Amino acid sequence: MYQSDITQFLNQLKQQKPQLEEQQRKGRALLWDKQPLDLDERERQQASRVKQTSYVYYQNF
């Protein structure tokens, strides 16, 4: 059965470093998998947000 060079490389890498997939999962969980916000907390965050002016580059002081 044909396997591309990339597939062969990935299979070899997984054999050499069996902990690699677990490290990838931990990295993903750290950076991307976030807990859902509490609805009350989200409402407070949106209420405390400062409104942006219509033209942000001009500040009329």
PyMOL Python script that loads the backbone (N, CA, C, O; Angstrom):
from pymol import cmd

cmd.read_pdbstr("""\
ATOM      1  N   MET A   1       0.844  -1.185   0.000  1.00  0.00           N
ATOM      2  CA  MET A   1       0.000   0.000   0.000  1.00  0.00           C
ATOM      3  C   MET A   1       0.888   1.247   0.000  1.00  0.00           C
ATOM      4  O   MET A   1       1.854   1.341   0.757  1.00  0.00           O
ATOM      5  N   TYR A   2       0.541   2.188  -0.856  1.00  0.00           N
ATOM      6  CA  TYR A   2       1.347   3.400  -1.002  1.00  0.00           C
ATOM      7  C   TYR A   2       1.160   4.338   0.181  1.00  0.00           C
ATOM      8  O   TYR A   2       0.040   4.565   0.638  1.00  0.00           O
ATOM      9  N   GLN A   3       2.278   4.881   0.672  1.00  0.00           N
ATOM     10  CA  GLN A   3       2.264   5.931   1.689  1.00  0.00           C
ATOM     11  C   GLN A   3       3.173   7.046   1.206  1.00  0.00           C
ATOM     12  O   GLN A   3       4.294   6.799   0.760  1.00  0.00           O
ATOM     13  N   SER A   4       2.693   8.255   1.298  1.00  0.00           N
ATOM     14  CA  SER A   4       3.486   9.392   0.855  1.00  0.00           C
ATOM     15  C   SER A   4       4.674   9.588   1.780  1.00  0.00           C
ATOM     16  O   SER A   4       4.730   9.019   2.870  1.00  0.00           O
ATOM     17  N   ASP A   5       5.617  10.397   1.332  1.00  0.00           N
ATOM     18  CA  ASP A   5       6.804  10.684   2.143  1.00  0.00           C
ATOM     19  C   ASP A   5       6.415  11.357   3.453  1.00  0.00           C
ATOM     20  O   ASP A   5       7.015  11.094   4.495  1.00  0.00           O
ATOM     21  N   ILE A   6       5.432  12.206   3.397  1.00  0.00           N
ATOM     22  CA  ILE A   6       5.004  12.925   4.600  1.00  0.00           C
ATOM     23  C   ILE A   6       4.381  11.958   5.599  1.00  0.00           C
ATOM     24  O   ILE A   6       4.646  12.049   6.798  1.00  0.00           O
ATOM     25  N   THR A   7       3.555  11.032   5.117  1.00  0.00           N
ATOM     26  CA  THR A   7       2.940  10.036   5.996  1.00  0.00           C
ATOM     27  C   THR A   7       4.012   9.158   6.627  1.00  0.00           C
ATOM     28  O   THR A   7       3.940   8.855   7.818  1.00  0.00           O
ATOM     29  N   GLN A   8       4.996   8.748   5.851  1.00  0.00           N
ATOM     30  CA  GLN A   8       6.096   7.941   6.381  1.00  0.00           C
ATOM     31  C   GLN A   8       6.865   8.716   7.442  1.00  0.00           C
ATOM     32  O   GLN A   8       7.218   8.172   8.488  1.00  0.00           O
ATOM     33  N   PHE A   9       7.125  10.002   7.163  1.00  0.00           N
ATOM     34  CA  PHE A   9       7.837  10.830   8.124  1.00  0.00           C
ATOM     35  C   PHE A   9       7.062  10.958   9.433  1.00  0.00           C
ATOM     36  O   PHE A   9       7.637  10.830  10.514  1.00  0.00           O
ATOM     37  N   LEU A  10       5.758  11.210   9.334  1.00  0.00           N
ATOM     38  CA  LEU A  10       4.940  11.348  10.539  1.00  0.00           C
ATOM     39  C   LEU A  10       4.879  10.048  11.332  1.00  0.00           C
ATOM     40  O   LEU A  10       4.926  10.072  12.562  1.00  0.00           O
ATOM     41  N   ASN A  11       4.775   8.924  10.648  1.00  0.00           N
ATOM     42  CA  ASN A  11       4.763   7.638  11.346  1.00  0.00           C
ATOM     43  C   ASN A  11       6.079   7.380  12.064  1.00  0.00           C
ATOM     44  O   ASN A  11       6.088   6.889  13.193  1.00  0.00           O
ATOM     45  N   GLN A  12       7.188   7.709  11.416  1.00  0.00           N
ATOM     46  CA  GLN A  12       8.500   7.552  12.063  1.00  0.00           C
ATOM     47  C   GLN A  12       8.623   8.476  13.264  1.00  0.00           C
ATOM     48  O   GLN A  12       9.130   8.076  14.312  1.00  0.00           O
ATOM     49  N   LEU A  13       8.165   9.699  13.114  1.00  0.00           N
ATOM     50  CA  LEU A  13       8.233  10.663  14.211  1.00  0.00           C
ATOM     51  C   LEU A  13       7.423  10.193  15.405  1.00  0.00           C
ATOM     52  O   LEU A  13       7.866  10.326  16.546  1.00  0.00           O
ATOM     53  N   LYS A  14       6.241   9.646  15.156  1.00  0.00           N
ATOM     54  CA  LYS A  14       5.403   9.124  16.241  1.00  0.00           C
ATOM     55  C   LYS A  14       6.040   7.917  16.919  1.00  0.00           C
ATOM     56  O   LYS A  14       5.874   7.721  18.123  1.00  0.00           O
ATOM     57  N   GLN A  15       6.764   7.112  16.160  1.00  0.00           N
ATOM     58  CA  GLN A  15       7.451   5.971  16.752  1.00  0.00           C
ATOM     59  C   GLN A  15       8.637   6.429  17.606  1.00  0.00           C
ATOM     60  O   GLN A  15       8.899   5.860  18.666  1.00  0.00           O
ATOM     61  N   GLN A  16       9.341   7.445  17.146  1.00  0.00           N
ATOM     62  CA  GLN A  16      10.500   7.948  17.878  1.00  0.00           C
ATOM     63  C   GLN A  16      10.090   8.720  19.123  1.00  0.00           C
ATOM     64  O   GLN A  16      10.775   8.663  20.145  1.00  0.00           O
ATOM     65  N   LYS A  17       8.991   9.432  19.045  1.00  0.00           N
ATOM     66  CA  LYS A  17       8.519  10.262  20.157  1.00  0.00           C
ATOM     67  C   LYS A  17       7.060   9.909  20.466  1.00  0.00           C
ATOM     68  O   LYS A  17       6.153  10.604  20.009  1.00  0.00           O
ATOM     69  N   PRO A  18       6.825   8.853  21.224  1.00  0.00           N
ATOM     70  CA  PRO A  18       5.430   8.445  21.492  1.00  0.00           C
ATOM     71  C   PRO A  18       4.653   9.463  22.336  1.00  0.00           C
ATOM     72  O   PRO A  18       3.423   9.437  22.328  1.00  0.00           O
ATOM     73  N   GLN A  19       5.317  10.338  23.046  1.00  0.00           N
ATOM     74  CA  GLN A  19       4.642  11.338  23.877  1.00  0.00           C
ATOM     75  C   GLN A  19       4.245  12.584  23.086  1.00  0.00           C
ATOM     76  O   GLN A  19       3.641  13.499  23.647  1.00  0.00           O
ATOM     77  N   LEU A  20       4.569  12.635  21.816  1.00  0.00           N
ATOM     78  CA  LEU A  20       4.332  13.822  20.989  1.00  0.00           C
ATOM     79  C   LEU A  20       2.849  14.198  20.913  1.00  0.00           C
ATOM     80  O   LEU A  20       2.508  15.371  21.063  1.00  0.00           O
ATOM     81  N   GLU A  21       1.980  13.241  20.686  1.00  0.00           N
ATOM     82  CA  GLU A  21       0.550  13.555  20.563  1.00  0.00           C
ATOM     83  C   GLU A  21      -0.015  14.105  21.868  1.00  0.00           C
ATOM     84  O   GLU A  21      -0.839  15.019  21.850  1.00  0.00           O
ATOM     85  N   GLU A  22       0.415  13.561  22.985  1.00  0.00           N
ATOM     86  CA  GLU A  22      -0.058  14.064  24.280  1.00  0.00           C
ATOM     87  C   GLU A  22       0.419  15.497  24.515  1.00  0.00           C
ATOM     88  O   GLU A  22      -0.324  16.317  25.053  1.00  0.00           O
ATOM     89  N   GLN A  23       1.651  15.800  24.116  1.00  0.00           N
ATOM     90  CA  GLN A  23       2.152  17.169  24.245  1.00  0.00           C
ATOM     91  C   GLN A  23       1.367  18.121  23.352  1.00  0.00           C
ATOM     92  O   GLN A  23       1.103  19.260  23.736  1.00  0.00           O
ATOM     93  N   GLN A  24       0.999  17.662  22.175  1.00  0.00           N
ATOM     94  CA  GLN A  24       0.198  18.491  21.271  1.00  0.00           C
ATOM     95  C   GLN A  24      -1.178  18.769  21.874  1.00  0.00           C
ATOM     96  O   GLN A  24      -1.678  19.891  21.792  1.00  0.00           O
ATOM     97  N   ARG A  25      -1.786  17.756  22.475  1.00  0.00           N
ATOM     98  CA  ARG A  25      -3.095  17.959  23.106  1.00  0.00           C
ATOM     99  C   ARG A  25      -3.009  18.949  24.262  1.00  0.00           C
ATOM    100  O   ARG A  25      -3.892  19.791  24.426  1.00  0.00           O
ATOM    101  N   LYS A  26      -1.947  18.852  25.067  1.00  0.00           N
ATOM    102  CA  LYS A  26      -1.770  19.787  26.186  1.00  0.00           C
ATOM    103  C   LYS A  26      -1.579  21.212  25.677  1.00  0.00           C
ATOM    104  O   LYS A  26      -2.124  22.155  26.251  1.00  0.00           O
ATOM    105  N   GLY A  27      -0.811  21.374  24.606  1.00  0.00           N
ATOM    106  CA  GLY A  27      -0.607  22.694  24.019  1.00  0.00           C
ATOM    107  C   GLY A  27      -1.897  23.283  23.477  1.00  0.00           C
ATOM    108  O   GLY A  27      -2.164  24.473  23.645  1.00  0.00           O
ATOM    109  N   ARG A  28      -2.684  22.457  22.837  1.00  0.00           N
ATOM    110  CA  ARG A  28      -3.968  22.930  22.309  1.00  0.00           C
ATOM    111  C   ARG A  28      -4.887  23.343  23.453  1.00  0.00           C
ATOM    112  O   ARG A  28      -5.537  24.386  23.389  1.00  0.00           O
ATOM    113  N   ALA A  29      -4.940  22.526  24.495  1.00  0.00           N
ATOM    114  CA  ALA A  29      -5.804  22.848  25.630  1.00  0.00           C
ATOM    115  C   ALA A  29      -5.364  24.152  26.288  1.00  0.00           C
ATOM    116  O   ALA A  29      -6.198  24.938  26.737  1.00  0.00           O
ATOM    117  N   LEU A  30      -4.070  24.375  26.344  1.00  0.00           N
ATOM    118  CA  LEU A  30      -3.548  25.585  26.968  1.00  0.00           C
ATOM    119  C   LEU A  30      -3.909  26.836  26.175  1.00  0.00           C
ATOM    120  O   LEU A  30      -4.265  27.862  26.754  1.00  0.00           O
ATOM    121  N   LEU A  31      -3.816  26.748  24.848  1.00  0.00           N
ATOM    122  CA  LEU A  31      -3.988  27.941  24.023  1.00  0.00           C
ATOM    123  C   LEU A  31      -5.387  28.117  23.439  1.00  0.00           C
ATOM    124  O   LEU A  31      -5.828  29.252  23.257  1.00  0.00           O
ATOM    125  N   TRP A  32      -6.095  27.034  23.141  1.00  0.00           N
ATOM    126  CA  TRP A  32      -7.325  27.151  22.373  1.00  0.00           C
ATOM    127  C   TRP A  32      -8.574  26.712  23.100  1.00  0.00           C
ATOM    128  O   TRP A  32      -9.617  27.348  22.946  1.00  0.00           O
ATOM    129  N   ASP A  33      -8.512  25.655  23.882  1.00  0.00           N
ATOM    130  CA  ASP A  33      -9.706  25.118  24.516  1.00  0.00           C
ATOM    131  C   ASP A  33     -10.007  25.907  25.783  1.00  0.00           C
ATOM    132  O   ASP A  33      -9.380  25.688  26.819  1.00  0.00           O
ATOM    133  N   LYS A  34     -10.942  26.801  25.702  1.00  0.00           N
ATOM    134  CA  LYS A  34     -11.295  27.666  26.829  1.00  0.00           C
ATOM    135  C   LYS A  34     -12.633  27.238  27.416  1.00  0.00           C
ATOM    136  O   LYS A  34     -13.503  26.716  26.719  1.00  0.00           O
ATOM    137  N   GLN A  35     -12.773  27.471  28.705  1.00  0.00           N
ATOM    138  CA  GLN A  35     -14.032  27.189  29.374  1.00  0.00           C
ATOM    139  C   GLN A  35     -15.062  28.236  28.947  1.00  0.00           C
ATOM    140  O   GLN A  35     -14.697  29.395  28.750  1.00  0.00           O
ATOM    141  N   PRO A  36     -16.324  27.869  28.800  1.00  0.00           N
ATOM    142  CA  PRO A  36     -17.344  28.849  28.426  1.00  0.00           C
ATOM    143  C   PRO A  36     -17.529  29.891  29.534  1.00  0.00           C
ATOM    144  O   PRO A  36     -17.450  29.578  30.722  1.00  0.00           O
ATOM    145  N   LEU A  37     -17.775  31.120  29.121  1.00  0.00           N
ATOM    146  CA  LEU A  37     -17.980  32.195  30.080  1.00  0.00           C
ATOM    147  C   LEU A  37     -19.336  32.073  30.754  1.00  0.00           C
ATOM    148  O   LEU A  37     -20.308  31.613  30.155  1.00  0.00           O
ATOM    149  N   ASP A  38     -19.383  32.482  31.973  1.00  0.00           N
ATOM    150  CA  ASP A  38     -20.639  32.567  32.701  1.00  0.00           C
ATOM    151  C   ASP A  38     -21.459  33.697  32.069  1.00  0.00           C
ATOM    152  O   ASP A  38     -20.899  34.739  31.730  1.00  0.00           O
ATOM    153  N   LEU A  39     -22.745  33.514  31.906  1.00  0.00           N
ATOM    154  CA  LEU A  39     -23.574  34.524  31.236  1.00  0.00           C
ATOM    155  C   LEU A  39     -23.587  35.841  32.000  1.00  0.00           C
ATOM    156  O   LEU A  39     -23.576  36.907  31.385  1.00  0.00           O
ATOM    157  N   ASP A  40     -23.609  35.788  33.327  1.00  0.00           N
ATOM    158  CA  ASP A  40     -23.572  37.026  34.113  1.00  0.00           C
ATOM    159  C   ASP A  40     -22.236  37.738  33.928  1.00  0.00           C
ATOM    160  O   ASP A  40     -22.196  38.962  33.808  1.00  0.00           O
ATOM    161  N   GLU A  41     -21.151  36.982  33.903  1.00  0.00           N
ATOM    162  CA  GLU A  41     -19.823  37.573  33.698  1.00  0.00           C
ATOM    163  C   GLU A  41     -19.732  38.208  32.318  1.00  0.00           C
ATOM    164  O   GLU A  41     -19.184  39.301  32.171  1.00  0.00           O
ATOM    165  N   ARG A  42     -20.261  37.538  31.314  1.00  0.00           N
ATOM    166  CA  ARG A  42     -20.233  38.086  29.962  1.00  0.00           C
ATOM    167  C   ARG A  42     -21.047  39.373  29.872  1.00  0.00           C
ATOM    168  O   ARG A  42     -20.635  40.323  29.206  1.00  0.00           O
ATOM    169  N   GLU A  43     -22.186  39.408  30.529  1.00  0.00           N
ATOM    170  CA  GLU A  43     -23.021  40.615  30.534  1.00  0.00           C
ATOM    171  C   GLU A  43     -22.289  41.771  31.202  1.00  0.00           C
ATOM    172  O   GLU A  43     -22.345  42.901  30.718  1.00  0.00           O
ATOM    173  N   ARG A  44     -21.601  41.498  32.315  1.00  0.00           N
ATOM    174  CA  ARG A  44     -20.822  42.546  32.994  1.00  0.00           C
ATOM    175  C   ARG A  44     -19.696  43.051  32.103  1.00  0.00           C
ATOM    176  O   ARG A  44     -19.433  44.253  32.061  1.00  0.00           O
ATOM    177  N   GLN A  45     -19.034  42.155  31.396  1.00  0.00           N
ATOM    178  CA  GLN A  45     -17.949  42.564  30.510  1.00  0.00           C
ATOM    179  C   GLN A  45     -18.467  43.453  29.388  1.00  0.00           C
ATOM    180  O   GLN A  45     -17.841  44.459  29.056  1.00  0.00           O
ATOM    181  N   GLN A  46     -19.589  43.096  28.810  1.00  0.00           N
ATOM    182  CA  GLN A  46     -20.143  43.897  27.719  1.00  0.00           C
ATOM    183  C   GLN A  46     -20.640  45.252  28.218  1.00  0.00           C
ATOM    184  O   GLN A  46     -20.529  46.250  27.507  1.00  0.00           O
ATOM    185  N   ALA A  47     -21.184  45.296  29.432  1.00  0.00           N
ATOM    186  CA  ALA A  47     -21.684  46.550  29.984  1.00  0.00           C
ATOM    187  C   ALA A  47     -20.533  47.500  30.322  1.00  0.00           C
ATOM    188  O   ALA A  47     -20.696  48.718  30.250  1.00  0.00           O
ATOM    189  N   SER A  48     -19.378  46.955  30.686  1.00  0.00           N
ATOM    190  CA  SER A  48     -18.256  47.806  31.082  1.00  0.00           C
ATOM    191  C   SER A  48     -17.399  48.240  29.901  1.00  0.00           C
ATOM    192  O   SER A  48     -16.440  48.991  30.075  1.00  0.00           O
ATOM    193  N   ARG A  49     -17.731  47.780  28.714  1.00  0.00           N
ATOM    194  CA  ARG A  49     -16.968  48.127  27.524  1.00  0.00           C
ATOM    195  C   ARG A  49     -17.195  49.600  27.170  1.00  0.00           C
ATOM    196  O   ARG A  49     -18.327  50.083  27.192  1.00  0.00           O
ATOM    197  N   VAL A  50     -16.112  50.305  26.844  1.00  0.00           N
ATOM    198  CA  VAL A  50     -16.189  51.712  26.462  1.00  0.00           C
ATOM    199  C   VAL A  50     -16.603  51.789  24.998  1.00  0.00           C
ATOM    200  O   VAL A  50     -16.035  51.105  24.147  1.00  0.00           O
ATOM    201  N   LYS A  51     -17.585  52.619  24.714  1.00  0.00           N
ATOM    202  CA  LYS A  51     -18.078  52.748  23.345  1.00  0.00           C
ATOM    203  C   LYS A  51     -17.025  53.422  22.475  1.00  0.00           C
ATOM    204  O   LYS A  51     -16.372  54.377  22.895  1.00  0.00           O
ATOM    205  N   GLN A  52     -16.872  52.912  21.262  1.00  0.00           N
ATOM    206  CA  GLN A  52     -15.911  53.453  20.322  1.00  0.00           C
ATOM    207  C   GLN A  52     -16.560  54.582  19.526  1.00  0.00           C
ATOM    208  O   GLN A  52     -17.726  54.496  19.141  1.00  0.00           O
ATOM    209  N   THR A  53     -15.790  55.635  19.287  1.00  0.00           N
ATOM    210  CA  THR A  53     -16.314  56.741  18.496  1.00  0.00           C
ATOM    211  C   THR A  53     -16.463  56.303  17.040  1.00  0.00           C
ATOM    212  O   THR A  53     -15.891  55.295  16.625  1.00  0.00           O
ATOM    213  N   SER A  54     -17.238  57.071  16.267  1.00  0.00           N
ATOM    214  CA  SER A  54     -17.507  56.688  14.892  1.00  0.00           C
ATOM    215  C   SER A  54     -16.254  56.787  14.016  1.00  0.00           C
ATOM    216  O   SER A  54     -16.095  56.014  13.071  1.00  0.00           O
ATOM    217  N   TYR A  55     -15.366  57.734  14.329  1.00  0.00           N
ATOM    218  CA  TYR A  55     -14.122  57.855  13.573  1.00  0.00           C
ATOM    219  C   TYR A  55     -12.995  57.811  14.591  1.00  0.00           C
ATOM    220  O   TYR A  55     -12.718  58.803  15.265  1.00  0.00           O
ATOM    221  N   VAL A  56     -12.357  56.673  14.699  1.00  0.00           N
ATOM    222  CA  VAL A  56     -11.421  56.442  15.806  1.00  0.00           C
ATOM    223  C   VAL A  56     -10.120  57.219  15.686  1.00  0.00           C
ATOM    224  O   VAL A  56      -9.429  57.401  16.688  1.00  0.00           O
ATOM    225  N   TYR A  57      -9.764  57.683  14.495  1.00  0.00           N
ATOM    226  CA  TYR A  57      -8.493  58.360  14.315  1.00  0.00           C
ATOM    227  C   TYR A  57      -8.566  59.849  14.691  1.00  0.00           C
ATOM    228  O   TYR A  57      -7.536  60.513  14.807  1.00  0.00           O
ATOM    229  N   TYR A  58      -9.749  60.350  14.874  1.00  0.00           N
ATOM    230  CA  TYR A  58      -9.922  61.743  15.247  1.00  0.00           C
ATOM    231  C   TYR A  58     -10.482  61.806  16.652  1.00  0.00           C
ATOM    232  O   TYR A  58     -11.599  61.356  16.908  1.00  0.00           O
ATOM    233  N   GLN A  59      -9.716  62.354  17.541  1.00  0.00           N
ATOM    234  CA  GLN A  59     -10.171  62.499  18.917  1.00  0.00           C
ATOM    235  C   GLN A  59     -10.422  63.981  19.179  1.00  0.00           C
ATOM    236  O   GLN A  59      -9.485  64.779  19.163  1.00  0.00           O
ATOM    237  N   ASN A  60     -11.641  64.344  19.414  1.00  0.00           N
ATOM    238  CA  ASN A  60     -11.997  65.738  19.670  1.00  0.00           C
ATOM    239  C   ASN A  60     -11.875  66.000  21.171  1.00  0.00           C
ATOM    240  O   ASN A  60     -12.805  65.725  21.930  1.00  0.00           O
ATOM    241  N   PHE A  61     -10.748  66.521  21.590  1.00  0.00           N
ATOM    242  CA  PHE A  61     -10.500  66.746  23.016  1.00  0.00           C
ATOM    243  C   PHE A  61     -11.006  68.081  23.436  1.00  0.00           C
ATOM    244  O   PHE A  61     -10.885  68.447  24.605  1.00  0.00           O
TER     245      PHE A  61
END
""", "prot")
cmd.dss("prot")
cmd.show_as("cartoon", "prot")
cmd.util.cbc("prot")
cmd.orient("prot")
